[in-house]
Amino acid sequence: MTTANAPCAPWSALPGPVLLLATDGTVRHASAACEAWLGPTAPHEDWLQGIDEPQRSALREYLGAAEAFELSLSRRHPNSPQGRPRHLRLNARWLPDVDAWLCVLVDLDSHHEQCTEAREETAFLRAFADAVPVMMSFYDRDRMLRYANRHYIRQYGLDPERMIGLHVSEVLGEANTPDTPFEDRAARFSSNDQGTRTSFTRKVERHDGSLQWIDITLASIHADGLRHVGWGSLTQDITQKHEAQDALRESEERLQKFLNANAEGLVFHAQGVIVDVNPSACALLGSDMRELLGTSLLDRVQPVDRSVAAAVLLGAEDSSTEASLLQPGGVSLPVEFIGRTIWRESQRLRAVVIRDIRDRRQAQARIHTLIE
């Protein structure tokens, strides 16, 4: 739509979407670019009809004054009230010679879409960071906290509204700050350390006073691949793992003490190869531990008994048998083998108890003598 009485008006030469609005919001002129973008405009159409409140009232107030203004709006074409709104910025200047407002429109849709996409991407990243079962944070070059996910906030009892800008010492607490590796290790990073990572494990005190073991990975973060902006921190709670390792170590220590104190010989072997023995087994086999490890237990059985002993030593079921050990010097020692399959540190082993039965054989011999 163009004004019939001013086909060569200065605003006709302006590029882009241009409107000439009366003080009541009716259209006096609409450039071809404006109609191509916002749709055809009828003569003296109320251009404000496609604008929702409260933006419509704000625009009417501006049109009733005589000062230049700028206003961001969302407008639908009156013939398509359910259509997608157009986001625009209206720059207006009063023209007293024609008693109208000269309005230059700027398309904000692409900017609005970019902002929407950025908000959606930010929301997704925040949801993702909160969903993963680790603690994430970012500290700037001054050791000030700039981001923390939900797990990190809970870990240190932070106030989400007041946590941004806290120094690392305020986040970790006084009990954890004096010897924190964060300060020492972060200080080693320089602007040339793009992508440098360092990991360490430490014991910390939670905000409730309980102790916790955590594994921390620090990564140097650079903007544009050059300017050092801070450190990303990935923290995992490994308290249960650490406690399980301590419990396993204590259990193995207790087992080792029991084995060392046991009068019966005990041999652990994997597919016939000895991997561990107790002192009593060393004495029965006539060799020290270093000589026994890596050798075959079956080779130390008298050849005549090996076929019977193999079923106990190499089998999978719990079983027992009597046989004779071949000691250094050719001495034969009668023993009882008791075999059982066990799992030790994720390894399938055969545990064999070696019991000295010389007293038993002597007692049996005396009984036979008395019977005869």
ChimeraX attribute file (.defattr): number of C-alpha atoms within 10 A of each C-alpha:
attribute: neighborCount
match mode: 1-to-1
recipient: residues
	/A:1	17
	/A:2	18
	/A:3	17
	/A:4	9
	/A:5	7
	/A:6	12
	/A:7	12
	/A:8	10
	/A:9	10
	/A:10	8
	/A:11	18
	/A:12	17
	/A:13	11
	/A:14	11
	/A:15	12
	/A:16	14
	/A:17	19
	/A:18	25
	/A:19	27
	/A:20	26
	/A:21	25
	/A:22	21
	/A:23	18
	/A:24	14
	/A:25	21
	/A:26	18
	/A:27	24
	/A:28	24
	/A:29	27
	/A:30	23
	/A:31	23
	/A:32	20
	/A:33	14
	/A:34	21
	/A:35	15
	/A:36	11
	/A:37	13
	/A:38	15
	/A:39	15
	/A:40	15
	/A:41	22
	/A:42	15
	/A:43	14
	/A:44	15
	/A:45	14
	/A:46	17
	/A:47	21
	/A:48	21
	/A:49	16
	/A:50	18
	/A:51	20
	/A:52	13
	/A:53	9
	/A:54	8
	/A:55	16
	/A:56	18
	/A:57	13
	/A:58	12
	/A:59	20
	/A:60	14
	/A:61	12
	/A:62	16
	/A:63	22
	/A:64	12
	/A:65	11
	/A:66	14
	/A:67	11
	/A:68	15
	/A:69	15
	/A:70	15
	/A:71	14
	/A:72	14
	/A:73	19
	/A:74	17
	/A:75	21
	/A:76	20
	/A:77	20
	/A:78	17
	/A:79	11
	/A:80	11
	/A:81	13
	/A:82	9
	/A:83	11
	/A:84	11
	/A:85	17
	/A:86	18
	/A:87	20
	/A:88	19
	/A:89	17
	/A:90	19
	/A:91	17
	/A:92	23
	/A:93	17
	/A:94	21
	/A:95	13
	/A:96	9
	/A:97	6
	/A:98	12
	/A:99	12
	/A:100	24
	/A:101	24
	/A:102	22
	/A:103	23
	/A:104	20
	/A:105	21
	/A:106	16
	/A:107	15
	/A:108	16
	/A:109	15
	/A:110	11
	/A:111	12
	/A:112	14
	/A:113	12
	/A:114	12
	/A:115	12
	/A:116	12
	/A:117	12
	/A:118	12
	/A:119	12
	/A:120	12
	/A:121	12
	/A:122	12
	/A:123	12
	/A:124	12
	/A:125	12
	/A:126	14
	/A:127	13
	/A:128	11
	/A:129	18
	/A:130	17
	/A:131	12
	/A:132	12
	/A:133	12
	/A:134	15
	/A:135	21
	/A:136	22
	/A:137	20
	/A:138	21
	/A:139	23
	/A:140	18
	/A:141	15
	/A:142	11
	/A:143	19
	/A:144	19
	/A:145	21
	/A:146	16
	/A:147	18
	/A:148	23
	/A:149	20
	/A:150	20
	/A:151	20
	/A:152	21
	/A:153	18
	/A:154	15
	/A:155	16
	/A:156	16
	/A:157	15
	/A:158	18
	/A:159	10
	/A:160	13
	/A:161	6
	/A:162	8
	/A:163	18
	/A:164	15
	/A:165	16
	/A:166	15
	/A:167	17
	/A:168	18
	/A:169	17
	/A:170	16
	/A:171	21
	/A:172	18
	/A:173	16
	/A:174	12
	/A:175	14
	/A:176	17
	/A:177	16
	/A:178	10
	/A:179	11
	/A:180	17
	/A:181	16
	/A:182	20
	/A:183	14
	/A:184	10
	/A:185	14
	/A:186	18
	/A:187	11
	/A:188	8
	/A:189	20
	/A:190	13
	/A:191	14
	/A:192	13
	/A:193	16
	/A:194	17
	/A:195	13
	/A:196	13
	/A:197	17
	/A:198	14
	/A:199	15
	/A:200	13
	/A:201	15
	/A:202	14
	/A:203	14
	/A:204	18
	/A:205	16
	/A:206	18
	/A:207	16
	/A:208	9
	/A:209	9
	/A:210	8
	/A:211	12
	/A:212	16
	/A:213	19
	/A:214	16
	/A:215	15
	/A:216	19
	/A:217	17
	/A:218	22
	/A:219	20
	/A:220	23
	/A:221	25
	/A:222	17
	/A:223	10
	/A:224	7
	/A:225	12
	/A:226	12
	/A:227	13
	/A:228	19
	/A:229	16
	/A:230	25
	/A:231	25
	/A:232	20
	/A:233	22
	/A:234	17
	/A:235	22
	/A:236	17
	/A:237	17
	/A:238	16
	/A:239	15
	/A:240	11
	/A:241	11
	/A:242	14
	/A:243	13
	/A:244	12
	/A:245	12
	/A:246	12
	/A:247	12
	/A:248	13
	/A:249	12
	/A:250	12
	/A:251	12
	/A:252	13
	/A:253	12
	/A:254	12
	/A:255	12
	/A:256	14
	/A:257	12
	/A:258	12
	/A:259	19
	/A:260	17
	/A:261	12
	/A:262	14
	/A:263	15
	/A:264	18
	/A:265	22
	/A:266	23
	/A:267	27
	/A:268	26
	/A:269	23
	/A:270	18
	/A:271	13
	/A:272	18
	/A:273	18
	/A:274	21
	/A:275	17
	/A:276	17
	/A:277	23
	/A:278	22
	/A:279	20
	/A:280	20
	/A:281	27
	/A:282	18
	/A:283	14
	/A:284	18
	/A:285	21
	/A:286	17
	/A:287	14
	/A:288	14
	/A:289	18
	/A:290	11
	/A:291	10
	/A:292	20
	/A:293	17
	/A:294	15
	/A:295	15
	/A:296	16
	/A:297	22
	/A:298	19
	/A:299	12
	/A:300	15
	/A:301	23
	/A:302	19
	/A:303	14
	/A:304	10
	/A:305	15
	/A:306	17
	/A:307	12
	/A:308	13
	/A:309	25
	/A:310	15
	/A:311	15
	/A:312	21
	/A:313	31
	/A:314	21
	/A:315	15
	/A:316	14
	/A:317	13
	/A:318	14
	/A:319	15
	/A:320	19
	/A:321	16
	/A:322	18
	/A:323	21
	/A:324	22
	/A:325	27
	/A:326	19
	/A:327	17
	/A:328	11
	/A:329	7
	/A:330	9
	/A:331	10
	/A:332	14
	/A:333	17
	/A:334	20
	/A:335	21
	/A:336	19
	/A:337	22
	/A:338	19
	/A:339	26
	/A:340	19
	/A:341	20
	/A:342	13
	/A:343	10
	/A:344	11
	/A:345	7
	/A:346	7
	/A:347	9
	/A:348	14
	/A:349	23
	/A:350	28
	/A:351	24
	/A:352	26
	/A:353	20
	/A:354	24
	/A:355	19
	/A:356	21
	/A:357	16
	/A:358	13
	/A:359	10
	/A:360	12
	/A:361	13
	/A:362	11
	/A:363	12
	/A:364	12
	/A:365	12
	/A:366	12
	/A:367	11
	/A:368	10
	/A:369	9
	/A:370	8
	/A:371	7
	/A:372	6
